Amino acid sequence: MPSFQKYVVEEQGRFNNYAIEPKMYVDEKQQFGFNKYSELLNGRLAMMGFISLLGFEALTGQGLISWLTNL
């Protein structure tokens, strides 16, 4: 099969199309400041914190602020 051909023909003559896999690479340079990775990580940590706060409220029956004032 030539490298430019993007499909395979089965025994019954049907086409079997496959997705073209992207080439994987690792970016070794360090990035600082506001970049795509740091914003993605910040958003994921914020979502985990919010879900943890909801779980805390469900377990204790009170919010974080009222729990901290009652310490």
PyRosetta script that sets phi, psi and omega in degrees:
from pyrosetta import init, pose_from_sequence

init()
pose = pose_from_sequence("MPSFQKYVVEEQGRFNNYAIEPKMYVDEKQQFGFNKYSELLNGRLAMMGFISLLGFEALTGQGLISWLTNL")
pose.set_psi(1, 128.3)
pose.set_omega(1, 178.3)
pose.set_phi(2, -65.0)
pose.set_psi(2, 155.5)
pose.set_omega(2, -176.8)
pose.set_phi(3, -70.3)
pose.set_psi(3, -21.6)
pose.set_omega(3, -179.8)
pose.set_phi(4, -84.0)
pose.set_psi(4, -12.6)
pose.set_omega(4, -179.2)
pose.set_phi(5, -77.2)
pose.set_psi(5, 128.3)
pose.set_omega(5, -173.2)
pose.set_phi(6, -106.1)
pose.set_psi(6, 13.9)
pose.set_omega(6, -177.9)
pose.set_phi(7, -143.0)
pose.set_psi(7, 163.6)
pose.set_omega(7, 177.7)
pose.set_phi(8, -123.6)
pose.set_psi(8, 138.1)
pose.set_omega(8, 177.4)
pose.set_phi(9, -101.0)
pose.set_psi(9, 126.4)
pose.set_omega(9, 179.3)
pose.set_phi(10, -77.7)
pose.set_psi(10, 179.1)
pose.set_omega(10, -177.9)
pose.set_phi(11, -64.3)
pose.set_psi(11, -32.9)
pose.set_omega(11, -179.6)
pose.set_phi(12, -85.1)
pose.set_psi(12, 3.4)
pose.set_omega(12, 178.2)
pose.set_phi(13, 89.6)
pose.set_psi(13, 7.1)
pose.set_omega(13, 179.5)
pose.set_phi(14, -84.4)
pose.set_psi(14, 145.6)
pose.set_omega(14, 176.5)
pose.set_phi(15, -80.6)
pose.set_psi(15, 142.6)
pose.set_omega(15, 178.0)
pose.set_phi(16, -127.0)
pose.set_psi(16, 94.4)
pose.set_omega(16, -176.4)
pose.set_phi(17, -82.8)
pose.set_psi(17, 136.2)
pose.set_omega(17, 177.4)
pose.set_phi(18, -116.7)
pose.set_psi(18, 149.8)
pose.set_omega(18, 175.5)
pose.set_phi(19, -71.9)
pose.set_psi(19, 148.5)
pose.set_omega(19, 177.0)
pose.set_phi(20, -87.4)
pose.set_psi(20, 119.6)
pose.set_omega(20, -178.0)
pose.set_phi(21, -76.8)
pose.set_psi(21, 134.2)
pose.set_omega(21, 176.3)
pose.set_phi(22, -73.9)
pose.set_psi(22, 152.3)
pose.set_omega(22, 177.7)
pose.set_phi(23, -75.6)
pose.set_psi(23, 133.1)
pose.set_omega(23, -178.8)
pose.set_phi(24, -90.9)
pose.set_psi(24, 145.1)
pose.set_omega(24, 176.6)
pose.set_phi(25, -151.0)
pose.set_psi(25, 159.6)
pose.set_omega(25, 177.7)
pose.set_phi(26, -114.3)
pose.set_psi(26, 126.5)
pose.set_omega(26, 178.8)
pose.set_phi(27, -88.7)
pose.set_psi(27, 111.0)
pose.set_omega(27, -173.6)
pose.set_phi(28, -84.4)
pose.set_psi(28, -14.1)
pose.set_omega(28, -176.4)
pose.set_phi(29, -76.9)
pose.set_psi(29, 144.0)
pose.set_omega(29, 178.4)
pose.set_phi(30, -83.1)
pose.set_psi(30, 143.4)
pose.set_omega(30, -179.6)
pose.set_phi(31, -122.1)
pose.set_psi(31, 137.8)
pose.set_omega(31, 179.4)
pose.set_phi(32, -121.0)
pose.set_psi(32, 158.4)
pose.set_omega(32, 175.8)
pose.set_phi(33, 84.0)
pose.set_psi(33, -155.9)
pose.set_omega(33, -177.9)
pose.set_phi(34, -83.5)
pose.set_psi(34, 100.4)
pose.set_omega(34, 174.3)
pose.set_phi(35, -128.4)
pose.set_psi(35, 176.8)
pose.set_omega(35, -174.1)
pose.set_phi(36, -62.7)
pose.set_psi(36, -41.8)
pose.set_omega(36, -177.3)
pose.set_phi(37, -67.1)
pose.set_psi(37, -43.6)
pose.set_omega(37, -177.7)
pose.set_phi(38, -66.6)
pose.set_psi(38, -36.5)
pose.set_omega(38, 178.0)
pose.set_phi(39, -69.3)
pose.set_psi(39, -36.4)
pose.set_omega(39, 177.3)
pose.set_phi(40, -66.1)
pose.set_psi(40, -44.0)
pose.set_omega(40, 178.4)
pose.set_phi(41, -64.8)
pose.set_psi(41, -41.6)
pose.set_omega(41, 179.3)
pose.set_phi(42, -61.9)
pose.set_psi(42, -42.2)
pose.set_omega(42, 179.1)
pose.set_phi(43, -65.6)
pose.set_psi(43, -40.7)
pose.set_omega(43, 179.4)
pose.set_phi(44, -66.3)
pose.set_psi(44, -40.8)
pose.set_omega(44, 178.0)
pose.set_phi(45, -66.2)
pose.set_psi(45, -36.8)
pose.set_omega(45, 177.7)
pose.set_phi(46, -65.2)
pose.set_psi(46, -40.8)
pose.set_omega(46, 178.3)
pose.set_phi(47, -65.2)
pose.set_psi(47, -40.0)
pose.set_omega(47, 178.1)
pose.set_phi(48, -65.3)
pose.set_psi(48, -39.4)
pose.set_omega(48, 177.6)
pose.set_phi(49, -64.2)
pose.set_psi(49, -41.4)
pose.set_omega(49, -179.7)
pose.set_phi(50, -65.6)
pose.set_psi(50, -43.3)
pose.set_omega(50, 178.5)
pose.set_phi(51, -65.2)
pose.set_psi(51, -38.0)
pose.set_omega(51, 177.4)
pose.set_phi(52, -63.9)
pose.set_psi(52, -39.7)
pose.set_omega(52, 178.0)
pose.set_phi(53, -64.1)
pose.set_psi(53, -40.8)
pose.set_omega(53, 176.9)
pose.set_phi(54, -63.9)
pose.set_psi(54, -40.1)
pose.set_omega(54, 176.8)
pose.set_phi(55, -64.7)
pose.set_psi(55, -39.6)
pose.set_omega(55, 178.0)
pose.set_phi(56, -62.2)
pose.set_psi(56, -43.2)
pose.set_omega(56, 178.6)
pose.set_phi(57, -66.1)
pose.set_psi(57, -36.5)
pose.set_omega(57, 179.9)
pose.set_phi(58, -69.3)
pose.set_psi(58, -35.8)
pose.set_omega(58, -179.0)
pose.set_phi(59, -77.2)
pose.set_psi(59, -41.0)
pose.set_omega(59, -175.0)
pose.set_phi(60, -93.7)
pose.set_psi(60, -21.7)
pose.set_omega(60, -179.3)
pose.set_phi(61, 82.6)
pose.set_psi(61, 4.5)
pose.set_omega(61, 176.7)
pose.set_phi(62, -140.1)
pose.set_psi(62, 159.5)
pose.set_omega(62, -178.2)
pose.set_phi(63, -76.6)
pose.set_psi(63, 171.1)
pose.set_omega(63, -178.0)
pose.set_phi(64, -65.1)
pose.set_psi(64, -43.5)
pose.set_omega(64, -177.9)
pose.set_phi(65, -64.6)
pose.set_psi(65, -46.0)
pose.set_omega(65, 179.5)
pose.set_phi(66, -67.0)
pose.set_psi(66, -33.6)
pose.set_omega(66, 177.2)
pose.set_phi(67, -66.4)
pose.set_psi(67, -41.0)
pose.set_omega(67, 179.9)
pose.set_phi(68, -68.8)
pose.set_psi(68, -35.3)
pose.set_omega(68, 178.9)
pose.set_phi(69, -72.0)
pose.set_psi(69, -22.1)
pose.set_omega(69, -179.7)
pose.set_phi(70, -90.7)
pose.set_psi(70, 3.8)
pose.set_omega(70, 179.8)
pose.set_phi(71, -69.2)
pose.dump_pdb("model.pdb")
